[in-house]
Amino acid sequence: MPREGSGPSRFAAEEAPDVTFTSSCDGVLFDYGGTLVTFEYPYDELLEVVRAFGPSIRAGLGAPAPPAEAILSDVLLPLESYIANLGEDEVVYMDVYRAAWHKAGLKLDDALLYKILDAEQLCWDRAVRVDPEALHVLGWLGSRGIKRGICSNAPFPPEMMRRQLVSNGISAAVDAAIFSSEVGRRKPAPEVYLAALAALGTDPHRTLFVGDRMREDYEGPRAVGMHAALLAAGQSNDFPDGVPTLASIGDLPRLL
């Protein structure tokens, strides 16, 4: 766990040679999902949301609406697969959301669709689980003057993602947060990391990136000059030799 001390933070060369700083570490950028938090698909809650909007959906269609189970199966679940396979250009999520409803034959106006999406995202806000060690580590970094930020792929409306950060306590524990939906590009595109570094106010060579994916959270950050380490916990495949890994987010202070 955290090593006490008042001197400047440095990476320990004997433990992780690929993340050795020549000067003090000024900032740490974190991936979000799979790193600081995890989710379980809130199927039952989403089903209740769709049911609750049943009268509005019927009114918007001017015709009977499909059962809530059908809407979940034909609209919401396919969206999960779609966003998991996006490239480096970020989508406008409302466009994708509207298209998914229309493809299912449910041509609703944008005002109603936004309300449904907002209620849906509130389900995800409640489903998020913050890593038990995350807030402690973020506090530890802050107490040593090391800036903390989030750099995450998330196509959803930024206002909804930022609300989620507030609801789970992470917003108060970081200095900046950048989501791909605000940049128009997705990791490992360099624009996302550069936007996060600008928001954090740190030089890439004095910044560490921590995440759980090889391309997005190791190769991408290193390509713009950052150091990087990956969480090994919960990974089905080992990372290549030479990639610095952490057993858990709580293991991060040993590098600093």
C-alpha positions as CSV (number, residue, x, y, z in Angstrom):
1,M,0.0,0.0,0.0
2,P,1.1,3.7,0.0
3,R,4.7,4.4,1.0
4,E,4.9,7.3,3.4
5,G,7.4,10.0,2.6
6,S,7.7,13.7,1.8
7,G,10.1,13.6,-1.1
8,P,9.1,14.0,-4.8
9,S,7.4,10.9,-6.3
10,R,9.5,8.8,-8.7
11,F,9.0,5.5,-10.4
12,A,11.1,2.7,-8.9
13,A,13.4,1.6,-11.7
14,E,14.2,-1.7,-10.0
15,E,10.5,-2.7,-10.1
16,A,9.2,-1.2,-13.4
17,P,12.1,-0.1,-15.7
18,D,9.7,0.9,-18.5
19,V,8.0,3.5,-16.3
20,T,11.0,5.2,-14.9
21,F,10.8,9.0,-14.7
22,T,13.9,11.2,-15.1
23,S,12.1,13.8,-13.0
24,S,9.1,13.7,-10.6
25,C,5.7,12.4,-11.8
26,D,3.3,15.3,-12.2
27,G,0.1,13.5,-13.1
28,V,-1.6,10.2,-13.6
29,L,-4.4,9.6,-16.2
30,F,-6.7,6.7,-15.7
31,D,-9.0,4.8,-18.0
32,Y,-12.5,4.7,-16.5
33,G,-14.5,1.5,-17.2
34,G,-12.5,-1.7,-16.3
35,T,-9.9,0.4,-14.4
36,L,-11.6,2.7,-11.8
37,V,-15.1,1.2,-12.1
38,T,-16.9,-1.9,-13.3
39,F,-20.5,-2.5,-14.5
40,E,-23.0,-5.2,-14.5
41,Y,-25.7,-4.9,-17.2
42,P,-28.8,-3.5,-15.3
43,Y,-31.3,-5.6,-17.3
44,D,-34.2,-5.4,-14.8
45,E,-33.8,-1.7,-14.2
46,L,-33.7,-1.0,-17.9
47,L,-36.8,-3.1,-18.4
48,E,-38.6,-1.0,-15.8
49,V,-37.5,2.2,-17.6
50,V,-38.9,1.0,-20.9
51,R,-42.1,0.0,-19.2
52,A,-42.5,3.3,-17.5
53,F,-42.1,5.1,-20.9
54,G,-44.7,2.8,-22.5
55,P,-47.5,5.4,-22.6
56,S,-45.2,8.0,-24.0
57,I,-43.9,5.6,-26.6
58,R,-47.4,4.7,-27.6
59,A,-48.4,8.4,-27.9
60,G,-45.3,9.1,-29.9
61,L,-46.0,6.3,-32.3
62,G,-49.7,6.9,-32.5
63,A,-50.0,3.1,-32.3
64,P,-49.5,0.3,-29.9
65,A,-45.9,-0.2,-28.7
66,P,-44.0,-3.5,-28.6
67,P,-43.5,-5.1,-25.2
68,A,-40.7,-3.7,-23.1
69,E,-38.8,-7.0,-23.4
70,A,-38.8,-6.6,-27.2
71,I,-37.6,-3.1,-27.1
72,L,-34.7,-4.1,-24.8
73,S,-33.8,-7.0,-27.1
74,D,-34.2,-5.2,-30.4
75,V,-32.9,-1.7,-29.5
76,L,-30.8,-1.5,-26.3
77,L,-28.9,-4.8,-26.3
78,P,-27.7,-4.4,-29.9
79,L,-26.3,-1.0,-29.0
80,E,-24.0,-2.5,-26.5
81,S,-22.4,-4.7,-29.2
82,Y,-22.2,-1.8,-31.6
83,I,-20.4,0.6,-29.2
84,A,-17.9,-2.2,-28.2
85,N,-16.7,-2.3,-31.8
86,L,-16.2,1.3,-32.7
87,G,-13.1,2.6,-34.5
88,E,-11.1,5.7,-33.7
89,D,-13.7,8.2,-34.9
90,E,-16.3,8.8,-32.2
91,V,-20.0,8.7,-33.1
92,V,-22.7,11.2,-32.2
93,Y,-24.5,8.9,-29.8
94,M,-28.0,10.5,-30.3
95,D,-27.7,9.8,-34.0
96,V,-26.8,6.1,-33.2
97,Y,-29.5,5.9,-30.6
98,R,-32.2,7.4,-32.9
99,A,-31.1,5.0,-35.7
100,A,-31.4,2.0,-33.4
101,W,-35.0,2.9,-32.5
102,H,-35.9,3.7,-36.1
103,K,-34.4,0.4,-37.3
104,A,-36.8,-1.4,-34.9
105,G,-39.7,0.5,-36.5
106,L,-40.1,2.9,-33.5
107,K,-39.8,6.4,-35.0
108,L,-39.9,8.6,-32.0
109,D,-39.0,12.3,-31.8
110,D,-35.6,13.4,-30.4
111,A,-37.1,15.0,-27.3
112,L,-38.6,11.7,-26.2
113,L,-35.6,9.7,-27.2
114,Y,-33.4,11.9,-25.1
115,K,-35.6,11.5,-22.1
116,I,-35.5,7.7,-22.5
117,L,-31.7,7.7,-22.9
118,D,-31.3,9.9,-19.9
119,A,-33.4,7.6,-17.7
120,E,-31.5,4.6,-19.2
121,Q,-28.2,6.2,-18.2
122,L,-29.4,6.8,-14.7
123,C,-29.7,3.0,-14.5
124,W,-26.1,2.7,-15.4
125,D,-25.2,5.4,-12.8
126,R,-26.7,3.1,-10.2
127,A,-25.1,0.0,-11.7
128,V,-21.5,1.3,-11.6
129,R,-19.2,-0.2,-9.0
130,V,-16.2,1.8,-8.0
131,D,-13.1,-0.2,-7.3
132,P,-12.7,-0.5,-3.5
133,E,-9.2,0.9,-3.7
134,A,-9.8,3.6,-6.3
135,L,-10.8,6.5,-4.2
136,H,-8.1,5.8,-1.6
137,V,-5.4,5.8,-4.4
138,L,-6.9,9.0,-5.9
139,G,-6.7,10.7,-2.5
140,W,-3.2,9.4,-2.0
141,L,-2.1,11.0,-5.3
142,G,-3.8,14.2,-4.5
143,S,-2.2,14.5,-1.1
144,R,1.2,14.3,-2.8
145,G,0.4,17.0,-5.3
146,I,0.1,14.6,-8.2
147,K,-2.7,15.6,-10.6
148,R,-5.3,13.0,-11.3
149,G,-7.4,12.7,-14.5
150,I,-9.6,10.4,-16.5
151,C,-9.2,9.7,-20.2
152,S,-11.9,7.3,-21.4
153,N,-13.7,6.1,-24.5
154,A,-17.4,6.8,-23.9
155,P,-19.7,7.8,-26.7
156,F,-22.6,8.8,-24.4
157,P,-23.5,12.4,-24.0
158,P,-20.8,14.1,-21.8
159,E,-23.3,15.6,-19.4
160,M,-24.6,12.2,-18.6
161,M,-21.0,10.8,-18.1
162,R,-20.1,13.7,-15.9
163,R,-23.2,13.2,-13.8
164,Q,-22.1,9.6,-13.3
165,L,-18.7,10.8,-12.0
166,V,-20.5,13.0,-9.5
167,S,-22.8,10.3,-8.3
168,N,-20.1,7.8,-7.7
169,G,-17.7,10.2,-5.9
170,I,-15.0,10.1,-8.5
171,S,-15.6,13.7,-9.8
172,A,-14.5,15.1,-6.5
173,A,-11.4,13.0,-6.5
174,V,-9.9,14.0,-9.9
175,D,-8.7,17.2,-11.4
176,A,-9.9,16.6,-14.9
177,A,-11.9,14.2,-17.0
178,I,-12.0,13.8,-20.8
179,F,-14.4,11.5,-22.6
180,S,-14.1,10.6,-26.3
181,S,-17.6,12.1,-26.9
182,E,-16.1,15.5,-26.2
183,V,-13.2,15.1,-28.5
184,G,-14.7,13.3,-31.5
185,R,-12.0,10.7,-31.4
186,R,-11.5,7.5,-29.5
187,K,-8.4,5.9,-28.0
188,P,-5.9,5.0,-29.3
189,A,-6.3,8.1,-31.4
190,P,-3.7,10.7,-30.1
191,E,-6.2,13.5,-30.0
192,V,-7.9,12.0,-26.9
193,Y,-4.8,11.7,-24.9
194,L,-3.6,15.2,-25.9
195,A,-7.0,16.7,-24.8
196,A,-6.7,14.9,-21.5
197,L,-3.1,16.1,-21.0
198,A,-4.2,19.7,-21.8
199,A,-7.1,19.4,-19.3
200,L,-4.8,18.0,-16.6
201,G,-2.0,20.5,-17.4
202,T,0.9,18.1,-17.4
203,D,3.7,17.2,-19.8
204,P,3.3,13.7,-21.3
205,H,6.8,12.7,-20.3
206,R,5.9,13.4,-16.7
207,T,2.6,11.7,-16.8
208,L,1.6,8.0,-16.2
209,F,-1.4,6.4,-17.9
210,V,-3.1,3.5,-16.1
211,G,-5.6,1.3,-17.8
212,D,-6.5,-2.3,-18.7
213,R,-6.2,-2.5,-22.5
214,M,-3.0,-2.9,-24.5
215,R,-3.8,-0.7,-27.5
216,E,-5.9,2.0,-25.8
217,D,-4.1,2.2,-22.5
218,Y,-0.5,1.3,-23.2
219,E,0.5,1.7,-26.9
220,G,-1.6,4.8,-27.4
221,P,-0.4,6.7,-24.4
222,R,3.3,5.8,-25.1
223,A,2.9,7.0,-28.7
224,V,2.3,10.5,-27.4
225,G,5.2,10.3,-24.9
226,M,3.5,9.1,-21.7
227,H,4.6,6.3,-19.5
228,A,2.0,3.6,-19.0
229,A,1.1,0.6,-16.8
230,L,-1.7,-1.9,-17.1
231,L,-3.9,-3.6,-14.6
232,A,-3.4,-7.3,-14.8
233,A,-6.4,-8.2,-12.5
234,G,-9.3,-9.8,-14.4
235,Q,-7.5,-10.1,-17.7
236,S,-8.0,-13.3,-19.6
237,N,-4.7,-12.9,-21.5
238,D,-1.3,-12.1,-20.3
239,F,0.3,-8.8,-21.5
240,P,3.5,-9.1,-23.5
241,D,6.8,-9.3,-21.7
242,G,8.1,-5.9,-20.7
243,V,4.7,-4.3,-20.2
244,P,4.6,-2.9,-16.6
245,T,1.5,-4.4,-14.8
246,L,-0.3,-3.8,-11.5
247,A,-2.0,-6.6,-9.6
248,S,-4.7,-4.0,-8.6
249,I,-5.3,-0.3,-8.6
250,G,-4.2,-0.3,-5.0
251,D,-0.7,-1.4,-6.1
252,L,-0.1,1.9,-8.0
253,P,1.7,3.7,-5.1
254,R,4.5,1.2,-5.2
255,L,5.6,2.8,-8.5
256,L,5.6,6.3,-7.3
